[in-house]
Amino acid sequence: MSPECAHALDAGAYLLSALPPEDHDAFAEHLLTCGSCRREVEQLQVVVDTLPIAAPQLAPPPELRDRIMRIVDAEAELLRAAGPEADRVPAPAARQRRRWASGLFLRPVAAGALASVLLAVGVAGGVLVSGGDGGSTPTRNLATVVAAPGARVIVAVKGSQAALHVTNLPAAPFSRVYQVWIKRGNRIEATHTLFNVRKSDGSAVVPIEESVAGADQILVTDEPDGGSQRPTSAPLITASLS
């Protein structure tokens, strides 16, 4: 069945932050007045929320990252050779889209970026869960304080790698996302690890991309879509490494 509003075709790219900044802001403003697009976003959010836990948590072969990055670099080189107009976004009515296996819509340029994101999530999760260091380092669970009533969070650390296992955590507010921070001494460092939870049970498995070596605490706050350089809200999750 076709969407009730033509703008709903941008819902998948919006949720994956694959729209250009001006289109992302325009679609967010459009959501304030369009119930059809809001319903489309809510339905696709369930699919997007499960992406980090959809793949088996296995250690990938060492050559996988190199192979994917060669493809991404090759696509970037083609775009550079084609000139500055190659990645210009056409008018909405004339946009060409590619349907992804999950039913989301992605522009070809965004697909390479998404591959890198999914690769980072898969590698981080695989190393932690399967013991990428050969099993010499034990996994330990951190003492965790959660501000959300009824929510349960386990933060597992193995060497310099860490992952969050979340259940019964409320979904981040509309147009916001959960962001992980690493505190070292008095300095709070932003990470690229952003996530949301499944609306059905508030669950998520979140490998942290950055190293936690030397960290004192792991924090989680809710931030505007795309994340922040510094926290804009009080920590919802606090895990102490020491």
C-alpha positions as CSV (number, residue, x, y, z in Angstrom):
1,M,0.0,0.0,0.0
2,S,1.4,3.4,-1.0
3,P,2.1,5.9,1.8
4,E,-0.7,8.5,2.4
5,C,1.9,11.3,2.1
6,A,4.7,11.4,-0.5
7,H,7.1,12.7,2.2
8,A,6.8,9.3,4.0
9,L,9.3,7.9,1.5
10,D,11.9,9.8,3.4
11,A,11.1,8.2,6.8
12,G,13.7,5.5,6.6
13,A,16.5,7.8,5.6
14,Y,15.4,10.2,8.3
15,L,15.6,7.6,11.0
16,L,19.1,6.5,9.8
17,S,20.3,10.2,9.7
18,A,20.9,9.6,6.0
19,L,19.2,12.8,4.8
20,P,21.2,15.9,4.1
21,P,21.0,18.4,7.0
22,E,18.5,20.7,5.3
23,D,16.2,17.8,4.3
24,H,16.5,16.2,7.8
25,D,15.4,19.5,9.5
26,A,12.6,20.0,6.9
27,F,11.3,16.4,7.5
28,A,11.4,16.9,11.3
29,E,9.3,20.0,10.9
30,H,6.9,18.2,8.6
31,L,6.4,15.5,11.2
32,L,4.8,18.1,13.5
33,T,1.8,18.5,11.2
34,C,1.6,15.2,9.4
35,G,0.1,12.2,11.2
36,S,0.7,9.9,8.2
37,C,4.4,10.5,8.3
38,R,4.5,10.2,12.1
39,R,2.9,6.8,11.8
40,E,5.4,5.8,9.2
41,V,8.3,6.8,11.4
42,E,6.8,4.9,14.4
43,Q,6.5,1.7,12.3
44,L,10.0,2.0,10.8
45,Q,11.5,2.9,14.2
46,V,10.9,-0.7,15.3
47,V,13.0,-2.0,12.4
48,V,15.8,0.6,13.0
49,D,15.9,-0.2,16.7
50,T,16.6,-3.8,16.1
51,L,19.5,-3.3,13.6
52,P,22.2,-3.4,16.3
53,I,21.0,-6.8,17.5
54,A,19.8,-8.3,14.2
55,A,23.2,-9.7,13.3
56,P,24.8,-12.7,15.1
57,Q,27.4,-11.6,17.6
58,L,30.4,-13.3,16.1
59,A,34.0,-12.2,15.6
60,P,34.3,-11.2,11.9
61,P,37.2,-12.4,9.7
62,P,40.1,-9.8,9.8
63,E,39.7,-9.1,6.0
64,L,36.1,-8.1,6.3
65,R,36.7,-4.5,7.3
66,D,39.3,-4.0,4.6
67,R,37.0,-5.5,1.9
68,I,34.1,-3.2,2.9
69,M,36.3,-0.1,3.2
70,R,37.7,-0.8,-0.2
71,I,34.2,-0.7,-1.6
72,V,33.4,2.5,0.2
73,D,36.6,4.1,-0.9
74,A,36.0,3.1,-4.5
75,E,32.5,4.6,-4.4
76,A,33.9,7.8,-3.0
77,E,36.5,7.9,-5.7
78,L,33.8,7.6,-8.4
79,L,31.9,10.5,-6.8
80,R,35.0,12.7,-6.8
81,A,35.7,11.8,-10.5
82,A,32.1,12.6,-11.4
83,G,32.5,16.2,-10.1
84,P,30.7,18.3,-7.5
85,E,27.2,17.7,-8.9
86,A,27.4,13.9,-8.4
87,D,25.9,13.9,-5.0
88,R,23.6,16.8,-5.3
89,V,20.2,15.9,-3.9
90,P,17.5,16.4,-6.6
91,A,14.0,17.8,-6.0
92,P,11.7,15.6,-3.9
93,A,9.5,14.7,-6.9
94,A,12.4,13.5,-8.9
95,R,14.4,11.6,-6.3
96,Q,15.5,8.1,-7.2
97,R,15.5,5.7,-4.3
98,R,16.8,2.2,-3.7
99,R,14.7,-0.2,-1.6
100,W,16.7,-1.9,1.1
101,A,15.9,-5.5,2.3
102,S,14.2,-4.2,5.4
103,G,11.8,-2.0,3.5
104,L,13.7,1.3,4.3
105,F,14.7,3.7,1.6
106,L,18.3,4.8,1.2
107,R,20.1,6.9,-1.3
108,P,23.1,5.2,-2.9
109,V,25.5,7.7,-1.3
110,A,24.0,7.0,2.2
111,A,24.3,3.2,1.7
112,G,28.1,3.3,2.0
113,A,28.0,5.3,5.2
114,L,25.4,2.9,6.7
115,A,27.7,-0.1,5.8
116,S,30.5,1.5,7.8
117,V,28.2,2.1,10.8
118,L,26.9,-1.5,10.7
119,L,30.4,-2.8,10.4
120,A,31.5,-0.8,13.4
121,V,28.6,-2.2,15.5
122,G,29.2,-5.7,14.3
123,V,32.9,-5.7,15.0
124,A,32.5,-4.1,18.4
125,G,29.8,-6.6,19.5
126,G,31.6,-9.6,18.0
127,V,34.9,-8.8,19.8
128,L,33.2,-8.4,23.2
129,V,30.8,-11.3,23.0
130,S,33.1,-13.9,21.4
131,G,36.3,-12.9,23.1
132,G,38.3,-11.4,20.3
133,D,41.4,-11.2,22.6
134,G,41.7,-15.0,22.7
135,G,39.8,-15.4,25.9
136,S,42.7,-14.3,28.2
137,T,40.8,-11.3,29.6
138,P,37.7,-12.1,31.7
139,T,34.4,-10.2,31.2
140,R,33.2,-8.3,34.2
141,N,29.8,-6.6,34.8
142,L,29.8,-3.1,36.2
143,A,27.8,-1.7,39.1
144,T,25.2,0.4,37.3
145,V,22.8,3.1,38.5
146,V,19.7,3.6,36.3
147,A,17.4,6.6,36.8
148,A,14.5,5.1,34.9
149,P,12.2,3.1,37.2
150,G,11.9,-0.6,36.3
151,A,14.8,-0.5,33.7
152,R,17.7,-2.9,34.0
153,V,21.1,-2.3,32.5
154,I,24.1,-4.6,32.5
155,V,27.4,-3.0,31.3
156,A,29.9,-5.8,30.3
157,V,33.6,-4.9,30.0
158,K,36.2,-7.1,28.4
159,G,39.6,-5.5,28.2
160,S,39.2,-2.1,26.6
161,Q,35.8,-3.1,25.0
162,A,32.4,-2.6,26.6
163,A,28.7,-3.2,25.7
164,L,25.4,-2.3,27.3
165,H,22.6,-4.8,27.7
166,V,19.4,-2.9,28.3
167,T,15.9,-4.0,29.2
168,N,12.7,-2.1,30.1
169,L,14.3,1.2,29.3
170,P,11.8,3.8,28.0
171,A,12.3,4.9,24.4
172,A,14.2,8.2,23.9
173,P,11.8,11.2,23.5
174,F,10.8,12.2,20.0
175,S,13.6,13.5,17.9
176,R,16.1,12.5,20.5
177,V,18.5,9.5,20.9
178,Y,20.5,7.9,23.7
179,Q,24.2,8.7,23.6
180,V,27.1,7.0,25.4
181,W,29.8,9.1,27.2
182,I,33.1,8.1,28.7
183,K,34.3,9.9,31.9
184,R,38.0,10.1,32.6
185,G,38.8,12.2,35.7
186,N,36.9,15.5,35.3
187,R,36.6,15.1,31.5
188,I,33.5,13.7,29.9
189,E,34.2,12.5,26.3
190,A,31.6,12.2,23.6
191,T,31.4,8.9,21.8
192,H,29.9,8.0,18.4
193,T,27.7,5.3,20.1
194,L,24.0,6.4,19.7
195,F,21.1,4.0,20.2
196,N,17.4,3.6,21.0
197,V,15.4,0.7,22.4
198,R,12.7,-1.5,21.0
199,K,9.4,-0.1,21.9
200,S,8.0,-3.6,22.6
201,D,10.2,-4.3,25.6
202,G,12.7,-1.4,25.9
203,S,15.6,-3.7,25.1
204,A,18.9,-3.1,23.2
205,V,22.4,-4.5,22.9
206,V,24.8,-1.7,22.4
207,P,28.5,-2.3,21.7
208,I,30.5,0.9,22.6
209,E,32.7,1.9,19.6
210,E,35.4,3.7,21.6
211,S,37.9,2.2,24.0
212,V,37.0,2.4,27.7
213,A,40.6,1.8,28.8
214,G,41.4,4.2,31.7
215,A,37.8,5.3,32.1
216,D,36.2,6.0,35.4
217,Q,32.6,5.9,34.3
218,I,30.3,5.1,31.4
219,L,27.3,7.5,31.1
220,V,24.2,7.5,29.0
221,T,22.1,10.6,28.4
222,D,19.3,11.4,25.9
223,E,20.4,13.9,23.2
224,P,19.1,15.5,20.0
225,D,19.1,13.3,16.9
226,G,22.7,13.0,15.7
227,G,24.2,13.3,19.2
228,S,26.0,16.1,21.0
229,Q,29.5,17.2,21.7
230,R,28.7,17.6,25.4
231,P,25.8,16.3,27.5
232,T,22.6,18.4,27.5
233,S,20.7,16.3,30.0
234,A,21.4,14.5,33.3
235,P,22.8,10.9,33.0
236,L,20.1,8.3,32.7
237,I,22.6,5.4,33.2
238,T,25.8,5.6,35.2
239,A,28.3,2.7,35.3
240,S,31.5,2.9,37.4
241,L,34.6,1.0,36.2
242,S,36.5,1.5,39.4
